[in-house]
Amino acid sequence: MSTPVTDQAERRARASQSFWTLVVGVPAVFSVLRLAVEAGGELQTTLLLVANVGPVNLIAGFLTTAAQLLSTVLVAIFALGAVFAVSADQPDLAAVSARRPLFARWTDITPAWLVLASFLFALVTWELLYLPLLLPAFAAAFQITPERLHERLAPRLLLLTALLAGYGWLVLPTMLDAWWQRDLVALLLFGGPPLLAVAVAGPLPRAVLRPLAPLTQAAVLVILVWAALPVITTPVLPLTVVTVANPVGGSEDVRGHVVAVDDVNMAVLETRGGVRFVPVDRVEAQVLCPNEDELPRHRLRIHDFHVEDSLLEGLGRRVRPVHRIDAACRTPS
């Protein structure tokens, strides 16, 4: 007959296996699916990509294109898991049901350094427009309440006032611009999360926890699958335009992704489908084309950083500004 301690250890082991399967297995599956989609569903083209796109390139491509998705999922799991864990530890609920929510079990077996690293990863990869959402998520994940700032009321109010003043110094000019531009989404994203962070920590009532835990856990997994579709369809290789000289005179622009280059041929996966092998001695020029799909929707900036840039992107644009788009990139193949 198993003891409660043994059952708890088995549940923690299963929770640990499921958590690390999600963290490690999902990026690997997405990377393989991206190659199949990139190849247009053709087996031979997929094998060509697998043979020439190494695991390091796959991991780097996944991190650069899916960093926001991965960090968002981890932040949501840790924030909800901490709230569910402290709610399940209430004496009235613990005595009724010994089974904790899945996210609470994942949070129990996750070291604090990994939770903090997930928030730091989100801090540098999320768009500035959504960074305020990290405030209530951080307060929920680490159960930070106003009472934990200071035991006395007066110093507690001073600390809260100082934190809000610093936050206002960062975003108040942007909020004023959003007000004049009638950008309600930006106003809500910049003004709502600090107020929510004050009250988000703490246990939930039993009547709320029972239906909320399974619904939110299923919603996070569904959103993960839905948000993964753009990640799977994002190209693994950079988009280029290769100018090829024709034997009869003139030249031709081949628009696509360079898969491999050897002493004889350059293999180009064309955007319209199929692989074209171009002799390297006929290549006249090659232009790297930026992604024109990510057009800005907001005309707001935070201290010279565009709100739709992450901190990494904003720093990169300041170090090396975006160059002029070549005419070959604007002309379809």
C-alpha positions in Angstrom: 0.0 0.0 0.0 1.5 3.3 -1.1 1.9 6.1 1.4 0.9 9.8 0.8 4.6 10.7 0.7 5.2 8.1 -2.0 2.2 9.3 -4.0 3.4 12.9 -3.7 6.9 12.0 -4.9 5.4 10.1 -7.9 3.2 13.1 -8.8 6.2 15.4 -8.6 8.2 13.1 -10.9 5.4 12.9 -13.5 5.1 16.7 -13.3 8.8 17.1 -13.8 8.8 14.8 -16.9 5.8 16.5 -18.5 7.3 20.0 -17.9 10.7 19.2 -19.4 9.0 17.4 -22.3 7.1 20.6 -23.0 10.2 22.8 -22.7 12.5 20.6 -24.8 10.2 18.6 -27.0 8.0 21.4 -28.4 10.9 23.5 -29.9 12.3 20.3 -31.5 9.0 19.3 -33.0 8.4 22.9 -34.3 11.8 23.0 -35.9 11.2 19.8 -37.8 7.7 21.0 -38.9 9.2 24.3 -40.1 11.5 22.4 -42.5 8.6 20.4 -43.9 6.5 23.5 -44.4 9.5 25.4 -45.9 10.0 22.6 -48.4 6.4 22.9 -49.6 5.5 19.4 -48.3 7.8 17.7 -50.9 9.9 14.8 -49.5 13.0 15.4 -51.5 13.1 19.1 -50.8 12.6 18.3 -47.1 15.5 15.9 -47.1 17.7 18.5 -48.9 16.9 21.0 -46.1 17.5 18.5 -43.4 20.9 17.6 -44.9 22.0 21.2 -45.1 20.3 23.0 -42.2 22.2 21.9 -39.1 20.7 21.6 -35.6 22.6 24.8 -34.5 20.9 26.7 -37.3 17.5 25.2 -36.3 17.9 26.2 -32.7 19.1 29.7 -33.6 16.2 30.1 -36.0 13.7 28.9 -33.5 15.0 31.2 -30.7 15.1 34.3 -33.0 11.5 33.8 -34.4 9.8 32.0 -31.4 11.5 33.7 -28.5 8.4 35.7 -27.7 6.1 32.7 -27.9 8.4 30.5 -25.7 8.9 33.2 -23.0 5.2 34.0 -23.0 4.2 30.4 -22.4 6.7 30.1 -19.6 5.7 33.3 -17.9 2.0 32.4 -18.1 2.7 28.9 -16.6 4.8 30.3 -13.7 2.4 33.2 -13.0 -0.7 31.0 -13.0 1.0 28.1 -11.3 2.1 30.2 -8.4 -1.4 31.5 -7.9 -2.9 28.0 -8.2 -0.2 26.7 -5.8 -0.9 29.2 -3.0 -4.6 28.7 -3.5 -4.4 24.9 -3.3 -2.3 25.2 -0.1 -5.3 26.7 1.8 -6.3 24.5 4.7 -10.0 24.3 3.6 -9.0 23.2 0.0 -6.0 21.0 0.9 -8.2 19.0 3.2 -10.8 18.4 0.5 -8.6 17.5 -2.5 -5.0 16.3 -2.6 -4.6 16.8 -6.3 -3.0 20.1 -7.2 -3.5 21.8 -10.6 -1.0 20.9 -13.3 0.6 24.3 -13.5 0.9 24.4 -9.7 2.8 21.1 -9.8 5.1 22.4 -12.6 5.8 25.5 -10.5 6.6 23.3 -7.5 9.4 21.5 -9.3 10.8 24.5 -11.1 13.8 26.2 -9.4 13.5 29.9 -8.7 16.5 30.7 -11.0 14.6 29.3 -14.0 11.5 31.3 -13.3 13.6 34.5 -13.0 15.5 33.6 -16.2 12.2 33.2 -18.0 11.2 36.7 -17.0 14.5 38.1 -18.0 14.2 36.3 -21.3 10.8 37.9 -21.8 12.1 41.3 -20.8 14.6 41.4 -23.7 12.4 39.6 -26.3 8.9 41.0 -25.8 7.8 44.1 -27.7 7.9 47.2 -25.5 4.1 47.5 -25.9 3.5 44.3 -24.0 6.3 44.7 -21.4 3.9 46.2 -18.7 2.2 42.8 -18.6 5.3 41.4 -17.0 4.5 43.5 -13.8 1.3 41.5 -12.8 2.9 38.3 -14.0 6.0 38.9 -11.9 3.9 39.8 -8.9 1.8 36.6 -9.3 4.8 34.3 -9.9 6.7 35.5 -6.8 3.6 36.3 -4.8 4.6 39.9 -4.2 1.9 41.8 -2.4 2.0 45.4 -1.0 2.3 44.0 2.5 5.5 42.2 1.6 7.1 45.5 0.6 7.1 46.7 4.2 5.2 45.8 7.3 4.4 49.4 8.2 1.8 51.3 6.2 3.6 54.6 5.7 6.9 53.2 4.3 4.8 50.8 2.2 2.9 53.7 0.6 6.2 55.6 0.0 7.7 52.6 -1.8 4.6 52.1 -4.0 4.6 55.9 -4.8 8.3 55.7 -5.8 7.7 52.7 -8.0 4.7 54.3 -9.7 6.7 57.5 -10.2 9.5 55.7 -11.8 7.1 53.8 -14.1 5.3 57.1 -14.9 8.7 58.7 -15.9 9.2 55.9 -18.4 5.7 55.7 -20.0 3.8 58.9 -19.2 5.0 60.7 -22.4 4.0 57.7 -24.5 0.6 57.5 -22.8 0.0 61.1 -23.6 0.9 60.5 -27.2 -1.5 57.5 -27.2 -4.2 59.7 -25.8 -3.9 62.3 -28.6 -3.7 59.5 -31.2 -6.8 57.8 -29.7 -4.8 54.6 -29.3 -6.9 52.8 -26.6 -5.0 49.5 -26.9 -1.7 51.2 -25.9 -3.4 53.2 -23.1 -4.8 50.0 -21.6 -1.5 48.1 -22.0 0.5 50.9 -20.3 -2.0 51.9 -17.7 -3.7 48.8 -16.6 -1.0 46.3 -15.6 0.6 48.4 -12.8 -2.8 48.6 -11.1 -3.4 44.9 -11.6 0.0 44.0 -10.2 -1.1 45.4 -6.8 -3.9 43.0 -6.4 -3.0 39.9 -8.5 -1.0 38.0 -5.8 -2.7 35.9 -3.2 -4.9 32.8 -3.0 -8.1 32.4 -5.0 -11.4 31.2 -3.3 -12.1 27.5 -3.7 -15.2 28.2 -5.7 -13.1 30.1 -8.2 -10.1 27.8 -8.3 -11.9 24.6 -9.2 -13.3 25.8 -12.6 -10.6 28.4 -13.3 -7.6 26.0 -13.1 -8.5 23.5 -15.8 -10.0 26.2 -18.0 -6.9 28.4 -17.9 -4.5 25.5 -18.3 -6.4 24.3 -21.4 -6.5 27.8 -22.7 -2.7 28.3 -22.4 -2.1 25.0 -24.3 -4.7 26.0 -27.1 -3.1 29.4 -27.4 0.3 27.8 -27.7 -0.9 25.7 -30.6 -2.6 28.6 -32.3 0.3 31.0 -31.9 2.7 28.3 -33.1 1.3 28.4 -36.6 3.0 31.6 -37.7 6.2 30.3 -36.1 6.1 27.0 -38.1 5.5 29.0 -41.4 8.4 31.4 -40.8 11.3 30.6 -43.1 14.4 29.0 -41.5 16.8 30.5 -44.1 17.2 34.2 -45.0 15.5 35.6 -48.1 17.8 36.6 -50.9 17.7 37.7 -54.5 20.4 36.2 -56.6 21.2 37.8 -60.0 22.1 35.1 -62.5 23.6 35.8 -65.9 21.8 34.1 -68.8 24.0 32.3 -71.4 22.2 34.1 -74.3 22.7 37.5 -72.7 21.0 39.6 -70.0 20.4 38.5 -66.4 17.7 37.0 -64.2 16.7 37.6 -60.6 16.1 34.4 -58.6 14.2 35.1 -55.4 14.4 32.5 -52.7 16.5 31.0 -49.9 20.0 29.7 -50.5 20.2 26.2 -49.1 23.7 25.1 -50.0 26.7 26.3 -52.0 29.5 24.2 -53.4 32.2 24.6 -56.0 29.8 23.9 -58.9 26.2 24.9 -58.0 24.2 27.1 -55.6 20.9 25.4 -54.5 18.2 28.0 -54.1 14.7 27.2 -52.7 12.6 29.6 -54.7 9.7 31.4 -53.1 7.3 30.2 -55.8 8.3 26.6 -55.0 10.9 24.1 -56.1 14.7 24.0 -55.9 16.8 25.6 -58.5 20.5 24.8 -59.0 22.4 27.8 -60.3 26.0 27.4 -61.5 28.2 29.6 -59.3 30.2 31.0 -62.2 26.9 32.6 -63.5 26.1 34.4 -60.2 26.6 38.1 -60.6 25.2 39.5 -57.4 23.3 38.5 -54.3 21.1 40.8 -52.1 19.8 40.1 -48.6 16.1 41.2 -48.4 14.5 42.3 -45.1 11.1 41.0 -44.0 8.4 43.5 -45.2 5.5 41.7 -43.5 6.2 43.3 -40.1 4.8 46.7 -40.8 4.3 48.9 -37.7 0.8 49.5 -36.5 1.5 52.1 -33.8 3.2 55.5 -34.0 4.4 55.5 -30.5 7.9 55.6 -29.0 9.4 55.1 -25.5 12.6 57.2 -25.2 13.6 56.7 -28.8 12.5 53.1 -28.9 9.5 52.1 -31.0 6.9 50.3 -29.0 6.7 47.4 -31.4 10.5 46.7 -31.0 11.9 44.6 -28.3 14.9 45.8 -26.3 17.2 43.7 -28.4 15.7 45.0 -31.6 15.7 48.6 -30.4 19.4 48.4 -29.4 20.2 46.7 -32.7 18.6 49.5 -34.7 20.5 52.1 -32.8 23.8 50.4 -33.4 23.1 49.6 -37.0 20.1 51.4 -38.5 18.0 49.7 -41.2 19.5 50.1 -44.6 17.7 51.0 -47.8 15.7 48.2 -49.3 17.2 47.1 -52.6 15.1 47.4 -55.7 15.5 43.7 -56.4 13.7 42.9 -53.2 10.7 45.0 -54.2 10.3 43.3 -57.5 8.6 39.9 -57.3 10.4 37.0 -59.0 
